[in-house]
Amino acid sequence: MKFRHVRAIAVFGIAIVALTGARGSGGGSCSGGSSSSSSSSSSGGSTSGGTDSTSGTSGSSSSSGGTTTTGGTSRDKAERDIRIDSCKLDSTGKNLVARLTVTNSGSLDQAYNITMKFNPAAGSSAVAAQARVSGLKVKAGASQQTEATTPYTGKGDGSEYKECVVSTASKSSL
């Protein structure tokens, strides 16, 4: 393959990423790679370092395709700021953990509230679990890493869960 072909493919790939808004396609999801996330049906609530952990079976979620539109609601804009780095069962086997990076590219400091949903695989008897991050403060032009954690009450290795998605997200100026 000639160098010009490789260069053309690279330019095309960059154009696709730019046009689809790969940095934050509303309702982003993390699936594949880590198959060690799982379910929780207990309810709880602990707060530490801006992370509020809860779980439950409420609601359903769907992630949107790979496009981002300009304008939109505050929810859409907040979701675009969130990147899911990983979704998995922690090393103790007791918690589902979604590791997130929140990037505030705006000119004002923001506080983010995020609800993550851990979705079971099709045909699994497990129920969806939720984890929340409340009041995460991110300075203008900066990125902040955080974790959304919820207890795991399953008895397996967490493989009954295949993805986690941003269920809801909002931000407000500080």
N, CA, C and O of each residue as an XYZ file, in Angstrom:
696
protein
N       0.852     -1.173      0.000
C       0.000      0.000      0.000
C       0.895      1.232      0.000
O       1.837      1.320      0.787
N       0.609      2.154     -0.855
C       1.427      3.352     -0.987
C       1.135      4.325      0.148
O       0.048      4.320      0.725
N       2.120      5.154      0.455
C       2.012      6.130      1.526
C       0.819      7.047      1.342
O       0.149      7.382      2.320
N       0.533      7.463      0.113
C      -0.589      8.375     -0.117
C      -1.917      7.706      0.234
O      -2.848      8.382      0.671
N      -2.016      6.387      0.049
C      -3.236      5.669      0.429
C      -3.402      5.642      1.946
O      -4.498      5.845      2.471
N      -2.292      5.389      2.639
C      -2.330      5.380      4.110
C      -2.729      6.757      4.627
O      -3.546      6.869      5.541
N      -2.154      7.797      4.046
C      -2.463      9.156      4.450
C      -3.930      9.474      4.185
O      -4.580     10.094      5.027
N      -4.461      9.069      3.045
C      -5.870      9.324      2.704
C      -6.798      8.612      3.691
O      -7.814      9.170      4.105
N      -6.452      7.401      4.059
C      -7.268      6.647      5.028
C      -7.237      7.343      6.389
O      -8.268      7.452      7.052
N      -6.065      7.812      6.808
C      -5.947      8.509      8.092
C      -6.783      9.785      8.096
O      -7.482     10.062      9.071
N      -6.719     10.556      7.028
C      -7.498     11.796      6.934
C      -8.986     11.471      6.969
O      -9.750     12.154      7.651
N      -9.401     10.445      6.248
C     -10.801     10.028      6.243
C     -11.252      9.627      7.652
O     -12.342      9.999      8.086
N     -10.410      8.865      8.364
C     -10.745      8.449      9.734
C     -10.905      9.636     10.661
O     -11.828      9.668     11.475
N     -10.025     10.603     10.551
C     -10.116     11.803     11.388
C     -11.387     12.577     11.063
O     -12.053     13.082     11.966
N     -11.727     12.672      9.789
C     -12.948     13.382      9.386
C     -14.183     12.694      9.961
O     -15.109     13.368     10.413
N     -14.209     11.376      9.950
C     -15.351     10.633     10.505
C     -15.474     10.913     11.998
O     -16.571     11.180     12.489
N     -14.360     10.855     12.726
C     -14.384     11.125     14.163
C     -14.881     12.537     14.421
O     -15.700     12.753     15.314
N     -14.399     13.487     13.657
C     -14.810     14.881     13.848
C     -16.287     15.077     13.546
O     -16.976     15.797     14.269
N     -16.776     14.452     12.498
C     -18.171     14.620     12.112
C     -19.143     13.904     13.032
O     -20.270     14.366     13.210
N     -18.736     12.789     13.620
C     -19.651     12.021     14.479
C     -19.598     12.458     15.928
O     -20.404     11.997     16.737
N     -18.683     13.322     16.271
C     -18.608     13.779     17.662
C     -18.185     12.660     18.591
O     -18.793     12.482     19.646
N     -17.168     11.906     18.235
C     -16.756     10.732     19.003
C     -16.410     11.059     20.439
O     -16.463     10.166     21.284
N     -16.056     12.298     20.760
C     -15.721     12.663     22.122
C     -16.909     12.508     23.044
O     -16.722     12.223     24.227
N     -18.097     12.681     22.564
C     -19.255     12.564     23.440
C     -20.513     12.376     22.643
O     -21.257     13.333     22.430
N     -20.768     11.182     22.199
C     -22.008     10.928     21.486
C     -23.082     10.659     22.505
O     -23.147      9.551     23.039
N     -23.926     11.622     22.798
C     -24.948     11.559     23.824
C     -25.325     10.163     24.231
O     -25.676      9.343     23.382
N     -25.261      9.872     25.520
C     -25.605      8.563     26.020
C     -24.505      7.556     25.773
O     -24.790      6.372     25.589
N     -23.264      7.987     25.763
C     -22.150      7.113     25.448
C     -22.170      5.825     26.235
O     -22.739      5.764     27.325
N     -21.559      4.808     25.694
C     -21.545      3.537     26.386
C     -20.161      2.945     26.378
O     -19.308      3.322     25.576
N     -19.954      2.030     27.264
C     -18.698      1.323     27.380
C     -19.047     -0.144     27.376
O     -19.684     -0.630     28.310
N     -18.648     -0.855     26.353
C     -18.954     -2.275     26.315
C     -17.786     -3.019     25.706
O     -16.864     -2.415     25.158
N     -17.834     -4.320     25.805
C     -16.769     -5.125     25.238
C     -15.667     -5.333     26.236
O     -15.926     -5.806     27.343
N     -14.452     -5.000     25.888
C     -13.231     -5.145     26.655
C     -13.361     -5.705     28.049
O     -12.846     -6.793     28.305
N     -14.004     -5.040     28.940
C     -14.161     -5.505     30.310
C     -15.479     -6.237     30.427
O     -16.547     -5.636     30.312
N     -15.402     -7.518     30.653
C     -16.641     -8.255     30.816
C     -16.820     -8.635     32.261
O     -17.436     -9.655     32.569
N     -16.284     -7.819     33.155
C     -16.389     -8.166     34.555
C     -17.274     -7.208     35.327
O     -17.108     -7.063     36.538
N     -18.220     -6.545     34.653
C     -19.182     -5.751     35.394
C     -20.389     -6.606     35.686
O     -20.558     -7.667     35.085
N     -21.241     -6.160     36.610
C     -22.333     -7.025     37.003
C     -23.492     -6.278     37.613
O     -23.605     -5.065     37.442
N     -24.364     -6.987     38.328
C     -25.648     -6.466     38.778
C     -25.727     -6.230     40.265
O     -24.958     -6.780     41.053
N     -26.680     -5.397     40.622
C     -26.989     -5.188     42.022
C     -28.466     -4.921     42.150
O     -29.034     -4.154     41.372
N     -29.096     -5.549     43.129
C     -30.512     -5.282     43.316
C     -30.782     -4.720     44.700
O     -31.933     -4.487     45.069
N     -29.732     -4.503     45.458
C     -29.941     -3.901     46.769
C     -29.973     -2.398     46.614
O     -29.469     -1.850     45.634
N     -30.562     -1.743     47.575
C     -30.515     -0.295     47.510
C     -29.656      0.172     48.648
O     -29.661     -0.399     49.739
N     -28.932      1.201     48.378
C     -28.052      1.720     49.407
C     -27.757      3.149     49.094
O     -28.355      3.735     48.191
N     -26.862      3.705     49.815
C     -26.494      5.063     49.520
C     -25.343      5.464     50.396
O     -25.499      5.669     51.600
N     -24.199      5.572     49.792
C     -23.079      6.094     50.538
C     -22.490      7.216     49.722
O     -22.497      7.178     48.491
N     -21.987      8.204     50.405
C     -21.428      9.340     49.712
C     -19.998      9.522     50.184
O     -19.723      9.568     51.383
N     -19.086      9.626     49.213
C     -17.714      9.940     49.554
C     -17.066     10.609     48.366
O     -17.184     10.129     47.238
N     -16.400     11.684     48.600
C     -15.673     12.381     47.557
C     -16.519     12.771     46.357
O     -16.038     12.716     45.225
N     -17.761     13.160     46.575
C     -18.604     13.590     45.475
C     -19.302     12.449     44.752
O     -20.008     12.688     43.772
N     -19.123     11.219     45.209
C     -19.756     10.090     44.549
C     -20.867      9.551     45.427
O     -20.631      9.213     46.587
N     -22.066      9.468     44.894
C     -23.216      8.940     45.608
C     -23.552      7.605     44.984
O     -23.879      7.544     43.799
N     -23.480      6.532     45.757
C     -23.670      5.204     45.200
C     -25.048      4.681     45.514
O     -25.447      4.614     46.676
N     -25.774      4.310     44.483
C     -27.069      3.683     44.675
C     -27.268      2.651     43.598
O     -26.560      2.641     42.591
N     -28.228      1.786     43.810
C     -28.538      0.813     42.777
C     -30.018      0.570     42.761
O     -30.728      0.935     43.698
N     -30.486     -0.043     41.705
C     -31.900     -0.317     41.650
C     -32.301     -0.860     40.312
O     -31.463     -1.235     39.492
N     -33.598     -0.899     40.101
C     -34.108     -1.520     38.890
C     -34.998     -0.570     38.116
O     -35.786     -1.019     37.284
N     -34.901      0.701     38.356
C     -35.839      1.621     37.729
C     -35.423      1.994     36.328
O     -34.237      2.089     36.011
N     -36.419      2.203     35.499
C     -36.227      2.791     34.182
C     -35.520      1.924     33.179
O     -35.041      0.832     33.486
N     -35.467      2.437     31.971
C     -34.712      1.789     30.920
C     -33.910      2.854     30.213
O     -34.201      4.045     30.318
N     -32.908      2.419     29.497
C     -32.022      3.380     28.867
C     -31.657      2.905     27.483
O     -31.569      1.705     27.220
N     -31.449      3.848     26.614
C     -30.911      3.491     25.309
C     -29.890      4.541     24.950
O     -30.062      5.723     25.246
N     -28.828      4.100     24.310
C     -27.825      5.085     23.930
C     -28.069      5.469     22.486
O     -28.470      4.647     21.662
N     -27.821      6.726     22.199
C     -28.064      7.198     20.844
C     -26.883      6.867     19.965
O     -25.824      6.478     20.456
N     -27.058      7.018     18.687
C     -26.019      6.705     17.717
C     -24.815      7.595     17.847
O     -24.670      8.294     18.849
N     -23.949      7.588     16.861
C     -22.694      8.281     16.950
C     -22.723      9.706     16.466
O     -21.687     10.203     16.024
N     -23.833     10.391     16.520
C     -23.859     11.766     16.065
C     -24.173     12.706     17.209
O     -24.863     12.349     18.164
N     -23.660     13.892     17.093
C     -23.913     14.912     18.086
C     -24.449     16.130     17.353
O     -23.963     16.475     16.276
N     -25.442     16.776     17.929
C     -25.987     17.956     17.285
C     -25.620     19.186     18.085
O     -25.390     19.110     19.293
N     -25.566     20.307     17.416
C     -25.325     21.549     18.128
C     -26.642     22.004     18.728
O     -27.708     21.602     18.262
N     -26.583     22.815     19.729
C     -27.807     23.209     20.425
C     -28.176     22.101     21.375
O     -27.313     21.566     22.070
N     -29.445     21.746     21.418
C     -29.877     20.650     22.269
C     -30.082     21.092     23.697
O     -29.963     22.274     24.021
N     -30.391     20.137     24.546
C     -30.681     20.419     25.943
C     -29.417     20.402     26.780
O     -28.352     19.996     26.316
N     -29.548     20.846     28.014
C     -28.436     20.813     28.956
C     -27.973     19.379     29.164
O     -26.779     19.121     29.317
N     -28.928     18.442     29.169
C     -28.598     17.030     29.355
C     -27.679     16.564     28.242
O     -26.666     15.916     28.504
N     -28.029     16.894     26.977
C     -27.210     16.499     25.841
C     -25.809     17.083     25.958
O     -24.818     16.398     25.704
N     -25.736     18.345     26.342
C     -24.440     19.008     26.449
C     -23.607     18.397     27.570
O     -22.395     18.254     27.414
N     -24.210     18.039     28.678
C     -23.482     17.410     29.782
C     -22.977     16.035     29.368
O     -21.845     15.678     29.694
N     -23.787     15.255     28.658
C     -23.370     13.929     28.217
C     -22.166     13.997     27.295
O     -21.309     13.114     27.331
N     -22.089     15.031     26.471
C     -20.951     15.179     25.567
C     -19.656     15.397     26.327
O     -18.581     15.134     25.788
N     -19.728     15.865     27.553
C     -18.534     16.127     28.356
C     -18.011     14.875     29.057
O     -16.940     14.912     29.661
N     -18.753     13.764     28.985
C     -18.430     12.561     29.756
C     -17.840     11.482     28.853
O     -18.408     11.145     27.814
N     -16.697     10.949     29.264
C     -16.093      9.811     28.578
C     -16.064      8.642     29.559
O     -15.591      8.787     30.686
N     -16.565      7.493     29.136
C     -16.538      6.288     29.968
C     -15.219      5.582     29.691
O     -14.972      5.124     28.576
N     -14.367      5.495     30.722
C     -13.063      4.866     30.560
C     -13.144      3.355     30.754
O     -12.484      2.605     30.035
N     -13.942      2.902     31.714
C     -14.113      1.467     31.926
C     -15.349      1.203     32.773
O     -15.808      2.065     33.523
N     -15.869      0.004     32.637
C     -17.000     -0.472     33.430
C     -16.673     -1.897     33.841
O     -16.547     -2.775     32.988
N     -16.534     -2.134     35.133
C     -16.163     -3.479     35.545
C     -16.424     -3.707     37.021
O     -16.741     -2.780     37.766
N     -16.285     -4.935     37.419
C     -16.357     -5.335     38.808
C     -15.007     -4.988     39.431
O     -13.966     -5.260     38.833
N     -15.011     -4.392     40.623
C     -13.733     -4.022     41.232
C     -12.963     -5.268     41.676
O     -13.490     -6.379     41.634
N     -11.732     -5.076     42.095
C     -10.861     -6.201     42.437
C     -11.352     -6.998     43.638
O     -10.976     -8.160     43.795
N     -12.186     -6.401     44.492
C     -12.724     -7.139     45.641
C     -13.923     -7.992     45.254
O     -14.310     -8.891     46.000
N     -14.517     -7.718     44.088
C     -15.699     -8.444     43.650
C     -16.969     -7.988     44.338
O     -17.993     -8.668     44.266
N     -16.916     -6.838     45.009
C     -18.066     -6.356     45.772
C     -18.772     -5.152     45.168
O     -19.880     -4.822     45.591
N     -18.163     -4.488     44.193
C     -18.737     -3.260     43.635
C     -18.614     -3.221     42.124
O     -17.620     -3.669     41.551
N     -19.648     -2.675     41.486
C     -19.593     -2.332     40.071
C     -19.021     -0.926     39.990
O     -19.440     -0.042     40.738
N     -18.079     -0.712     39.103
C     -17.415      0.583     39.018
C     -17.374      1.061     37.569
O     -16.915      0.346     36.678
N     -17.860      2.275     37.349
C     -17.715      2.950     36.059
C     -16.695      4.062     36.271
O     -16.935      4.986     37.049
N     -15.569      3.978     35.590
C     -14.555      5.030     35.666
C     -14.829      6.021     34.547
O     -14.966      5.645     33.383
N     -14.907      7.306     34.923
C     -15.302      8.357     33.986
C     -14.280      9.479     33.963
O     -13.592      9.732     34.952
N     -14.190     10.148     32.818
C     -13.446     11.392     32.710
C     -14.435     12.442     32.224
O     -15.069     12.276     31.183
N     -14.561     13.527     32.988
C     -15.472     14.612     32.641
C     -14.619     15.805     32.222
O     -13.771     16.274     32.981
N     -14.854     16.290     31.000
C     -14.083     17.412     30.455
C     -14.988     18.618     30.282
O     -15.976     18.573     29.549
N     -14.637     19.696     30.966
C     -15.384     20.947     30.874
C     -14.624     21.864     29.921
O     -13.646     22.501     30.312
N     -15.073     21.928     28.681
C     -14.388     22.772     27.705
C     -14.960     24.186     27.670
O     -14.557     25.000     26.839
N     -15.894     24.478     28.566
C     -16.504     25.799     28.623
C     -15.642     26.814     29.347
O     -14.536     26.508     29.793
N     -16.166     28.031     29.459
C     -15.424     29.118     30.098
C     -15.864     29.347     31.544
O     -15.338     30.239     32.210
N     -16.821     28.554     32.042
C     -17.287     28.662     33.422
C     -17.084     27.336     34.150
O     -17.211     26.272     33.546
N     -16.766     27.395     35.453
C     -16.687     26.185     36.262
C     -18.075     25.549     36.305
O     -19.083     26.255     36.322
N     -18.127     24.206     36.322
C     -19.404     23.490     36.283
C     -19.472     22.441     37.391
O     -18.450     21.914     37.829
N     -20.692     22.147     37.835
C     -20.960     21.028     38.739
C     -21.783     20.020     37.944
O     -22.795     20.382     37.343
N     -21.358     18.760     37.938
C     -21.997     17.705     37.155
C     -22.710     16.710     38.068
O     -22.212     16.359     39.138
N     -23.880     16.266     37.626
C     -24.615     15.167     38.251
C     -24.804     14.119     37.174
O     -25.359     14.402     36.112
N     -24.340     12.898     37.449
C     -24.330     11.841     36.440
C     -24.936     10.578     37.038
O     -24.636     10.217     38.175
N     -25.795      9.904     36.262
C     -26.317      8.595     36.650
C     -25.870      7.599     35.594
O     -26.151      7.765     34.407
N     -25.173      6.569     36.038
C     -24.720      5.499     35.149
C     -25.640      4.296     35.319
O     -26.135      4.031     36.414
N     -25.862      3.582     34.238
C     -26.687      2.385     34.284
C     -25.872      1.210     33.760
O     -25.325      1.260     32.658
N     -25.799      0.154     34.563
C     -25.130     -1.084     34.175
C     -26.200     -2.004     33.599
O     -27.102     -2.434     34.318
N     -26.105     -2.306     32.315
C     -27.123     -3.097     31.626
C     -26.728     -4.563     31.548
O     -25.597     -4.885     31.183
N     -27.669     -5.469     31.895
C     -27.384     -6.902     31.779
C     -27.421     -7.344     30.320
O     -28.029     -6.689     29.473
N     -26.769     -8.449     30.046
C     -26.790     -9.022     28.702
C     -28.195     -9.518     28.386
O     -28.953     -9.868     29.291
N     -28.540     -9.548     27.113
C     -29.843    -10.048     26.688
C     -30.010    -11.484     27.169
O     -29.096    -12.300     27.056
N     -31.176    -11.775     27.701
C     -31.464    -13.116     28.188
C     -30.961    -13.395     29.595
O     -31.238    -14.460     30.147
N     -30.236    -12.468     30.179
C     -29.730    -12.636     31.540
C     -30.848    -12.381     32.542
O     -31.734    -11.564     32.291
N     -30.811    -13.069     33.659
C     -31.825    -12.846     34.695
C     -31.448    -11.686     35.621
O     -32.224    -11.319     36.503
N     -30.284    -11.121     35.424
C     -29.830    -10.005     36.255
C     -30.656     -8.753     35.957
O     -31.198     -8.599     34.863
N     -30.741     -7.876     36.932
C     -31.451     -6.610     36.772
C     -30.437     -5.481     36.611
O     -29.297     -5.581     37.065
N     -30.870     -4.418     35.963
C     -29.996     -3.259     35.757
C     -29.640     -2.634     37.100
O     -30.437     -2.654     38.038
N     -28.454     -2.088     37.181
C     -27.996     -1.408     38.392
C     -27.625      0.027     38.039
O     -27.209      0.308     36.915
N     -27.775      0.926     38.996
C     -27.438      2.327     38.765
C     -26.424      2.812     39.788
O     -26.401      2.359     40.933
N     -25.597      3.732     39.354
C     -24.628      4.397     40.231
C     -24.641      5.877     39.888
O     -24.823      6.253     38.731
N     -24.446      6.715     40.900
C     -24.515      8.164     40.686
C     -23.242      8.868     41.136
O     -22.538      8.439     42.051
N     -22.990      9.957     40.453
C     -21.958     10.908     40.858
C     -22.700     12.234     41.010
O     -23.347     12.695     40.070
N     -22.609     12.843     42.178
C     -23.340     14.082     42.445
C     -22.383     15.211     42.781
O     -21.460     15.050     43.579
N     -22.622     16.362     42.156
C     -21.882     17.568     42.492
C     -20.407     17.523     42.168
O     -19.606     18.127     42.881
N     -20.020     16.821     41.105
C     -18.615     16.778     40.697
C     -18.236     18.140     40.118
O     -18.787     18.559     39.101
N     -17.306     18.823     40.759
C     -16.895     20.157     40.317
C     -15.719     20.040     39.361
O     -14.698     19.424     39.667
N     -15.894     20.656     38.180
C     -14.847     20.650     37.167
C     -14.602     22.094     36.739
O     -15.519     22.780     36.286
N     -13.369     22.545     36.885
C     -13.007     23.908     36.525
C     -13.082     24.099     35.015
O     -12.953     23.145     34.249
N     -13.292     25.334     34.605
C     -13.355     25.682     33.180
C     -12.083     25.231     32.482
O     -10.982     25.485     32.969
N     -12.229     24.564     31.345
C     -11.087     24.126     30.554
C     -10.328     22.943     31.123
O      -9.248     22.621     30.628
N     -10.851     22.288     32.142
C     -10.143     21.192     32.795
C     -10.912     19.875     32.661
O     -12.071     19.843     32.248
N     -10.226     18.798     33.023
C     -10.834     17.471     33.070
C     -10.709     16.929     34.486
O      -9.758     17.239     35.203
N     -11.679     16.119     34.875
C     -11.691     15.528     36.213
C     -12.079     14.053     36.073
O     -13.057     13.732     35.398
N     -11.325     13.167     36.702
C     -11.679     11.752     36.703
C     -12.488     11.436     37.952
O     -12.268     12.018     39.015
N     -13.427     10.506     37.808
C     -14.271     10.109     38.929
C     -14.721      8.672     38.724
O     -14.512      8.090     37.659
N     -15.340      8.106     39.750
C     -15.898      6.764     39.665
C     -17.335      6.790     40.160
O     -17.654      7.439     41.156
N     -18.193      6.075     39.450
C     -19.565      5.849     39.893
C     -19.601      4.389     40.350
O     -19.344      3.477     39.564
N     -19.921      4.182     41.623
C     -19.831      2.855     42.224
C     -21.158      2.446     42.841
O     -21.860      3.266     43.433
N     -21.494      1.170     42.698
C     -22.691      0.618     43.320
C     -22.383     -0.809     43.784
O     -21.597     -1.503     43.139
N     -22.983     -1.258     44.885
C     -22.715     -2.620     45.383
C     -23.126     -3.697     44.376
O     -24.123     -3.555     43.668
N     -22.341     -4.772     44.326
C     -22.640     -5.928     43.491
C     -23.138     -7.045     44.393
O     -22.437     -7.469     45.311
N     -24.339     -7.515     44.132
C     -24.901     -8.577     44.975
C     -24.976     -9.911     44.245
O     -25.497    -10.885     44.789
N     -24.464     -9.968     43.022
C     -24.457    -11.221     42.273
C     -23.485    -12.210     42.887
O     -22.712    -11.872     43.783
N     -23.535    -13.419     42.396
C     -22.675    -14.475     42.916
C     -21.597    -14.890     41.925
O     -20.767    -15.747     42.225
N     -21.611    -14.282     40.749
C     -20.658    -14.677     39.713
C     -19.479    -13.747     39.613
O     -19.070    -13.105     40.580
N     -18.942    -13.696     38.401
C     -17.772    -12.857     38.128
C     -18.142    -11.548     37.455
O     -17.272    -10.807     36.997
N     -19.459    -11.262     37.396
C     -19.915    -10.022     36.789
C     -20.111    -10.101     35.290
O     -20.464     -9.103     34.663
N     -19.891    -11.256     34.706
C     -19.982    -11.381     33.252
C     -21.411    -11.287     32.721
O     -21.611    -11.260     31.507
N     -22.409    -11.236     33.609
C     -23.788    -11.092     33.143
C     -24.077     -9.673     32.651
O     -25.152     -9.413     32.109
N     -23.138     -8.766     32.835
C     -23.281     -7.387     32.363
C     -22.313     -7.130     31.232
O     -21.129     -7.459     31.315
N     -22.839     -6.532     30.166
C     -22.028     -6.306     28.974
C     -21.721     -4.841     28.714
O     -20.834     -4.540     27.915
N     -22.433     -3.909     29.370
C     -22.178     -2.499     29.088
C     -22.662     -1.628     30.236
O     -23.464     -2.041     31.074
N     -22.144     -0.412     30.240
C     -22.710      0.620     31.098
C     -22.883      1.857     30.226
O     -22.106      2.098     29.301
N     -23.910      2.631     30.536
C     -24.232      3.814     29.737
C     -24.540      4.985     30.665
O     -24.888      4.798     31.831
N     -24.408      6.185     30.131
C     -24.835      7.373     30.853
C     -26.349      7.408     30.753
O     -26.895      7.585     29.664
N     -27.033      7.240     31.875
C     -28.487      7.257     31.897
C     -29.005      8.688     31.912
O     -29.880      9.050     31.125
N     -28.457      9.499     32.813
C     -28.788     10.925     32.859
C     -27.530     11.714     33.203
O     -26.620     11.210     33.862
N     -27.500     12.942     32.748
C     -26.384     13.830     33.064
C     -26.861     15.273     32.991
O     -27.628     15.650     32.104
N     -26.391     16.071     33.943
C     -26.693     17.498     33.912
C     -25.495     18.249     34.454
O     -24.654     17.692     35.159
N     -25.434     19.520     34.110
C     -24.379     20.368     34.637
C     -24.953     21.740     34.912
O     -25.902     22.180     34.263
N     -24.359     22.407     35.887
C     -24.778     23.756     36.205
C     -23.550     24.593     36.560
O     -22.582     24.095     37.136
N     -23.614     25.855     36.208
C     -22.485     26.758     36.465
C     -22.342     27.002     37.947
O     -23.330     27.098     38.674
N     -21.107     27.103     38.387
C     -20.826     27.388     39.804
C     -20.739     28.879     40.047
O     -20.509     29.308     41.178
